[in-house]
Amino acid sequence: MPAVLDLWRKTSALPLGGRLFSLAFSQKAPYFASIRPRFTVIEPHRAELVIRKRRGVQNHIGTVHAIALCNGLEAAMGALAEATIPRDRRWIPRGMEVAYTAKADSDVTCIAETEPGQWTAELGDGYDLPVRVRGVRTDGTVVVEGEIRLWVTERRGA
C-alpha cells in the first residue's frame, strides 16, 4: 500500500486524525500549509480536502483567492497521485488549466479524481495523465474546475 494511503488510513481512524494527517502532509510540502488544508477523503483515484474561508486566503473582494484554490487543487491531486500510483512509477506535475466559474464565498472542498486505467497505461518513455480537479462551495456550486496534467515515468531502480 502506498505510504500516503497507509498513513491516511491509520491517522483518520483516530480522534482528530484527519487534522493530524493534514498537518503532516503540509510539513512534507510546506507551501501547502498556507491554505491549511483539511483532508477529508484519500483513496485510490480520489482525494478531497477543505480550504476554510478565512482572512489568510481571501482576496480584495472577500472571497477565497484564485491561487489559494489552485493550491488546494494541487494538494488534492498530490494526495491522490501518491495514494494511487503503482510502485514502479513516479509522477511530476506538468501543467494546470482551470476555469473560475463562480465566487468562492464560503469554505471550498477541493476534489481530484482519476480513472483506474490511467495509472496502468503503457509507459513507453512516459505519458501525460490528466487529473480532473474542481472546487465546490458549501452550497454545491462549482467555483473552479479543470485539469492538472502529470508526467508519469518508470521509477528508477524499479
C-alpha positions in Angstrom: 0.0 0.0 0.0 1.4 3.5 -0.8 2.8 5.3 2.2 0.3 8.3 1.9 -2.7 6.0 1.8 -1.4 3.9 4.7 -0.7 7.0 6.8 -4.2 8.3 6.0 -5.9 5.1 7.0 -4.0 4.9 10.2 -4.5 8.6 11.2 -8.0 9.1 10.0 -9.2 6.4 12.3 -8.0 8.4 15.3 -9.8 11.3 17.0 -8.6 14.4 15.2 -6.6 12.1 12.9 -7.7 13.9 9.8 -6.2 17.1 11.2 -3.0 15.2 12.2 -2.6 13.8 8.7 -3.3 17.3 7.1 -0.6 18.8 9.3 1.9 16.1 8.4 1.1 16.5 4.7 1.7 20.2 5.0 5.1 19.6 6.7 6.2 17.3 3.8 5.2 20.1 1.3 5.4 23.3 3.4 3.9 25.6 0.8 0.5 23.9 1.2 0.5 25.0 4.9 -0.5 28.5 3.6 -4.0 27.2 2.8 -4.3 24.9 5.9 -5.8 22.0 4.0 -8.1 19.7 5.9 -8.2 16.3 4.1 -11.5 14.5 4.3 -11.0 11.7 1.7 -8.0 9.9 0.4 -8.4 6.8 -1.6 -7.1 5.4 -4.9 -8.4 7.7 -7.7 -10.0 10.3 -5.4 -8.9 12.9 -2.8 -10.8 15.7 -1.1 -9.8 18.5 1.2 -11.4 21.6 2.6 -10.0 25.1 2.5 -11.7 27.2 5.2 -12.7 30.7 4.1 -10.6 32.8 6.4 -8.7 36.1 6.1 -5.4 34.5 5.2 -6.7 33.1 2.0 -9.0 35.9 0.9 -8.6 38.4 -1.9 -9.6 42.0 -2.0 -13.3 41.2 -2.5 -13.5 38.8 0.4 -13.6 35.5 -1.5 -11.1 32.7 -1.4 -8.2 33.8 -3.7 -7.8 32.0 -7.0 -4.2 30.9 -6.2 -5.4 29.5 -2.8 -7.9 27.5 -4.8 -5.2 26.3 -7.2 -3.0 25.3 -4.2 -5.9 23.3 -2.8 -6.5 21.5 -6.1 -2.8 20.7 -6.4 -2.6 19.4 -2.8 -5.7 17.1 -3.5 -4.1 15.9 -6.7 -0.8 15.2 -5.0 -2.5 13.1 -2.3 -4.5 11.2 -5.0 -1.3 10.6 -7.0 0.6 9.3 -4.0 -2.3 7.1 -3.0 -2.8 5.7 -6.5 0.4 5.4 -8.5 1.8 1.9 -8.9 5.1 1.4 -7.0 7.1 1.0 -10.3 6.1 4.5 -11.5 6.7 8.1 -10.5 4.9 11.4 -11.3 5.6 15.1 -11.6 3.1 17.9 -12.4 3.4 19.1 -16.0 0.7 21.8 -16.2 -2.6 23.0 -14.9 -5.6 24.5 -16.7 -8.5 25.8 -14.6 -11.6 27.9 -15.1 -13.1 30.0 -12.4 -16.8 29.6 -12.6 -18.3 31.3 -9.5 -17.2 33.3 -6.5 -15.7 31.2 -3.7 -17.6 32.9 -0.9 -17.6 30.0 1.5 -15.3 27.1 2.6 -14.3 25.2 -0.6 -13.9 21.5 -1.0 -11.2 20.7 -3.5 -11.6 17.3 -5.3 -9.2 15.4 -7.5 -10.2 12.3 -9.5 -8.8 9.8 -12.0 -9.9 6.5 -13.6 -8.1 3.2 -12.8 -6.8 2.6 -16.4 -5.0 5.9 -16.4 -2.3 4.7 -14.0 -1.6 1.4 -15.8 -1.3 2.7 -19.3 1.7 1.7 -21.5 4.7 3.6 -20.1 7.0 3.9 -23.2 9.2 6.9 -22.4 6.4 8.3 -20.2 3.0 9.7 -20.7 0.6 12.5 -19.7 -2.0 11.6 -17.2 -4.8 14.2 -16.8 -6.3 14.6 -13.3 -9.8 16.1 -13.1 -10.0 18.8 -10.4 -12.7 21.0 -9.1 -13.6 23.2 -6.1 -17.1 23.3 -4.7 -18.7 25.8 -2.3 -20.7 24.6 0.7 -23.9 25.1 -1.3 -22.7 22.7 -4.0 -21.7 25.4 -6.6 -18.6 24.6 -8.5 -16.2 27.6 -8.2 -13.2 26.3 -10.1 -12.7 23.3 -12.4 -10.1 22.0 -14.7 -7.3 19.5 -15.2 -3.8 19.0 -13.8 -1.5 17.1 -16.2 1.0 14.7 -14.7 4.0 13.2 -16.4 4.3 9.6 -15.4 7.5 7.6 -15.9 9.2 4.5 -14.7 10.7 4.7 -11.2 14.5 4.3 -11.4 15.6 1.1 -10.0 12.1 -0.4 -10.1 
